[in-house]
Every structure is written in structure tokens, then in C-alpha cells.
Amino acid sequence: MENIPGMDFNMSHFTNNLAPVDIVPRPQSQPLFDTQVQSSPYQPTSQFHQPISQPMPSLGSNLAGYHDRMDPTMGMSVLTSPDQINQRLAKLENVVLEMQRRCAQAESACTNMERDLRHVQELAFLAKCAAVTMEKRCGDLTASLASTRSELDCRRDQYVELLASVTLLESTINAETSELRNSFETMFHALCGLIRLARSQTTYPGGTVLEEEFEECLRMGGPED
């Protein structure tokens, strides 16, 4: 079977694949068409049955513009020409290619989203691990700070006690120093009095060492000297 001009497929593919059909002969007594006219109780009235005053339009004029008035959702009309069929097939092919392209873009976007999701999950896991580690370190640091503070408090108490002991020792040293100074002054004045008394009652050879020492003690005048 030859290809129809303007068509992209071979009709022989359909004719060669048809299943055989068993033909049953019709009995001779059975007429092909029922030619008997049966009477009908319907009687036309003048209201609905009017004689045609205008001539009937031709078949071509009735079908003119039928394809333009067709609903595009109802499918393809049998009155469409092969060129229009080819045009529609080309449009459908373009639509299919566009859908395939968009599907490929959607698959690529889905792959990228899955990759980004895995990356986000990895980051979330790392962030969780970092948070756990940070929490543990914060706990250790808090415990260390508490221990250091307790140790500093203990050392502060020791320093306070040591400062109190040093202050007390300083007061004691000052008191003992003052007492020793007073005792030394008393002893020095007594010694000076004894030296004067001894000098007045004893005659020493002039120029001797003992006389020089007595003179030196008398010139001192006090313990500060």
C-alpha cells in the first residue's frame, strides 16, 4: 500500500497486521434492507411542519468553518488536511521535546536539591557534634573555674591570715624596739653618770687611752649619736 501524500507513516503496517475475519454468508431469504414502510401515528402539524421557502445550502457551505469552530480539546477532525496533521505532529513533537527538556531540568534540580540536602545534613551533623563538644568543654571549663575560684578563696583566706600575722608581728617588733630603745637610753644615761662619777673621783694619767674613751663617751650626748 502506498503512502498517503503528506503523511509520515505507512498504512501497510496496519493492513498487514489485521487479524483474519470469518465471513458468514447471508441467507438468500433475508433482505439486505427493510423496504417496508410502516405507518406512524405521528401527524405533523402546521406549527412545526412548514414548507421550506428558502433553498437548502450546499454541503460545502454547511461544513465551511466547521474546523474553526471545533473545540481543540475534542481531538482531531476527520476534515483536517495532511499538512495540518503534519503541522500538529510537529507542534506535538516540539511540545514533547520541551516537556523532556523541562523534565531533564527538573531531574537536574532534584539532583542538586538532594546534593544540597545531603550537604545540609552533613553540616547539621557537624554542628551537632560541635555543639556536644562545646557543651562538654563548657562543663569542664565551668568545673575548672569553680575549682580555681575555691582555691583562690582558700589562698585569699590564707593571705588574710598571713597579713594579720605580719601586722601583729610588726606591732610586736615595734613595741619591743621601743622598749629596747627606752632601756638602752636608760642604761646609756646611767653609764654616762657612772663615767662622770668615776672621773670625778679617779685621777688618770693624762693622754691615756682610758681618758680618751671617757671623753668620747661624754661627747656622744645620747643613744642616737
C-alpha positions as CSV (number, residue, x, y, z in Angstrom):
1,M,0.0,0.0,0.0
2,E,1.4,3.4,-1.0
3,N,2.0,6.2,1.5
4,I,-0.6,9.0,1.6
5,P,1.0,12.2,0.5
6,G,1.8,14.4,3.5
7,M,1.6,11.5,6.0
8,D,4.6,10.3,7.9
9,F,3.5,6.7,8.4
10,N,2.8,3.7,6.2
11,M,-0.7,2.3,6.2
12,S,0.6,-1.1,5.1
13,H,1.8,-1.6,8.7
14,F,-1.9,-1.6,9.8
15,T,-3.3,-3.7,6.9
16,N,-0.6,-6.4,7.2
17,N,-1.3,-6.8,10.9
18,L,-5.0,-7.2,10.7
19,A,-6.4,-10.5,12.1
20,P,-8.4,-12.7,9.7
21,V,-12.2,-12.4,9.9
22,D,-14.6,-15.2,9.2
23,I,-17.2,-14.2,6.7
24,V,-20.6,-15.9,7.2
25,P,-22.9,-15.9,4.1
26,R,-26.2,-14.2,4.5
27,P,-29.3,-16.3,3.8
28,Q,-31.0,-15.5,0.5
29,S,-34.4,-15.2,2.2
30,Q,-33.1,-12.4,4.4
31,P,-33.4,-9.0,2.6
32,L,-30.4,-6.7,2.8
33,F,-32.6,-3.7,3.7
34,D,-36.1,-3.5,5.1
35,T,-38.1,-1.7,2.4
36,Q,-41.4,-2.0,4.1
37,V,-42.7,1.4,5.2
38,Q,-44.6,1.2,8.5
39,S,-47.3,3.6,9.4
40,S,-46.6,6.1,12.2
41,P,-49.2,7.6,14.5
42,Y,-47.4,10.9,14.3
43,Q,-49.1,13.5,12.2
44,P,-47.3,16.7,11.5
45,T,-49.0,20.0,12.4
46,S,-48.7,23.3,10.8
47,Q,-46.9,24.7,13.8
48,F,-43.8,22.5,13.3
49,H,-44.1,21.4,9.7
50,Q,-43.8,24.4,7.5
51,P,-42.9,24.2,3.8
52,I,-39.3,25.2,3.1
53,S,-39.3,28.6,1.4
54,Q,-35.5,29.1,1.3
55,P,-33.3,26.8,-0.7
56,M,-31.1,24.4,1.2
57,P,-27.5,25.3,1.4
58,S,-25.0,23.0,-0.1
59,L,-22.9,20.5,1.9
60,G,-19.8,22.6,1.4
61,S,-21.4,25.7,2.8
62,N,-22.6,23.8,5.8
63,L,-19.1,22.4,6.5
64,A,-17.4,25.7,5.9
65,G,-15.7,26.9,9.1
66,Y,-16.5,23.7,10.9
67,H,-12.9,23.1,11.7
68,D,-12.5,26.7,13.0
69,R,-15.5,26.2,15.4
70,M,-14.2,22.9,16.7
71,D,-13.3,22.6,20.4
72,P,-9.5,22.0,20.4
73,T,-10.0,19.6,23.4
74,M,-12.2,17.3,21.3
75,G,-9.4,15.9,19.3
76,M,-8.6,16.0,15.6
77,S,-11.3,16.4,13.0
78,V,-11.6,14.0,10.0
79,L,-11.8,17.0,7.8
80,T,-8.2,18.1,8.7
81,S,-5.8,18.1,5.8
82,P,-2.5,16.1,5.8
83,D,-0.5,19.3,6.0
84,Q,-2.4,20.4,9.1
85,I,-1.8,16.9,10.6
86,N,2.0,17.3,9.9
87,Q,1.9,20.7,11.5
88,R,0.1,19.4,14.6
89,L,2.5,16.5,14.8
90,A,5.4,18.9,14.6
91,K,3.9,21.0,17.3
92,L,3.3,17.9,19.4
93,E,6.9,16.8,18.8
94,N,8.1,20.3,19.9
95,V,5.8,20.1,23.0
96,V,7.2,16.6,23.8
97,L,10.8,17.9,23.4
98,E,10.0,20.9,25.6
99,M,8.5,18.6,28.2
100,Q,11.6,16.3,28.0
101,R,13.8,19.3,28.4
102,R,11.8,20.5,31.4
103,C,11.8,17.0,32.9
104,A,15.6,17.0,32.5
105,Q,15.9,20.3,34.2
106,A,13.6,19.1,37.0
107,E,15.7,16.0,37.4
108,S,18.8,18.1,37.5
109,A,17.2,20.5,40.0
110,C,16.1,17.5,42.1
111,T,19.6,16.0,42.0
112,N,21.1,19.4,43.0
113,M,18.5,19.6,45.8
114,E,19.3,16.1,47.0
115,R,23.0,17.0,47.0
116,D,22.3,20.3,48.9
117,L,20.2,18.4,51.3
118,R,23.0,15.9,52.0
119,H,25.4,18.8,52.4
120,V,23.0,20.5,54.8
121,Q,22.6,17.2,56.7
122,E,26.3,16.8,57.0
123,L,26.6,20.4,58.2
124,A,23.9,19.8,60.7
125,F,25.7,16.6,61.9
126,L,28.9,18.5,62.3
127,A,27.2,21.4,64.0
128,K,25.6,18.9,66.4
129,C,28.9,17.3,67.1
130,A,30.5,20.7,67.6
131,A,27.7,21.7,70.0
132,V,28.1,18.5,72.0
133,T,31.9,19.1,72.2
134,M,31.4,22.7,73.1
135,E,28.9,21.8,75.8
136,K,31.4,19.3,77.2
137,R,34.2,21.8,77.1
138,C,31.9,24.4,78.8
139,G,31.1,21.9,81.5
140,D,34.8,21.2,82.0
141,L,35.7,24.9,82.0
142,T,32.9,25.6,84.5
143,A,34.2,22.9,86.8
144,S,37.8,24.2,86.4
145,L,36.7,27.7,87.1
146,A,34.8,26.6,90.2
147,S,37.9,24.7,91.4
148,T,40.1,27.7,90.7
149,R,37.8,30.0,92.5
150,S,37.6,27.8,95.5
151,E,41.4,27.6,95.5
152,L,41.7,31.4,95.2
153,D,39.2,31.8,98.1
154,C,41.3,29.5,100.2
155,R,44.5,31.3,99.3
156,R,42.8,34.6,100.0
157,D,41.9,33.4,103.4
158,Q,45.5,32.3,103.9
159,Y,46.8,35.6,102.7
160,V,44.4,37.4,105.1
161,E,45.6,35.3,108.0
162,L,49.2,35.9,106.9
163,L,48.7,39.6,106.7
164,A,47.1,39.6,110.2
165,S,50.1,37.7,111.5
166,V,52.5,40.1,109.8
167,T,50.7,43.1,111.2
168,L,50.7,41.5,114.7
169,L,54.4,40.7,114.3
170,E,55.1,44.3,113.2
171,S,53.3,45.7,116.2
172,T,55.2,43.3,118.5
173,I,58.5,44.3,116.9
174,N,57.7,48.0,117.2
175,A,56.7,47.6,120.8
176,E,59.8,45.6,121.6
177,T,62.0,48.0,119.7
178,S,60.5,50.9,121.6
179,E,61.1,49.1,124.9
180,L,64.7,48.2,123.9
181,R,65.3,51.8,123.0
182,N,64.0,53.1,126.3
183,S,66.1,50.5,128.1
184,F,69.2,51.4,126.1
185,E,68.6,55.1,126.8
186,T,68.2,54.4,130.5
187,M,71.4,52.3,130.5
188,F,73.3,54.9,128.5
189,H,72.4,57.7,130.8
190,A,73.3,55.6,133.8
191,L,76.6,54.7,132.2
192,C,77.3,58.4,131.5
193,G,76.5,59.2,135.1
194,L,78.8,56.4,136.3
195,I,81.6,57.7,133.9
196,R,81.3,61.2,135.3
197,L,81.2,59.9,138.8
198,A,84.3,57.8,138.2
199,R,86.1,60.6,136.5
200,S,85.4,63.0,139.4
201,Q,86.7,60.5,141.9
202,T,89.6,59.0,140.0
203,T,92.7,60.6,138.6
204,Y,94.0,59.1,135.3
205,P,97.4,59.9,133.8
206,G,97.0,62.4,131.0
207,G,97.0,61.2,127.5
208,T,96.0,57.6,128.4
209,V,93.5,55.5,126.3
210,L,91.0,55.3,129.1
211,E,90.8,59.1,129.5
212,E,90.2,59.4,125.7
213,E,87.4,56.8,125.8
214,F,85.8,58.7,128.7
215,E,85.9,61.9,126.8
216,E,84.5,60.3,123.7
217,C,81.5,58.9,125.7
218,L,80.8,62.2,127.2
219,R,80.9,64.0,123.8
220,M,78.3,61.5,122.3
221,G,75.5,63.0,124.3
222,G,72.8,60.3,123.6
223,P,72.0,56.9,122.1
224,E,71.2,58.4,118.6
225,D,74.8,59.5,118.2
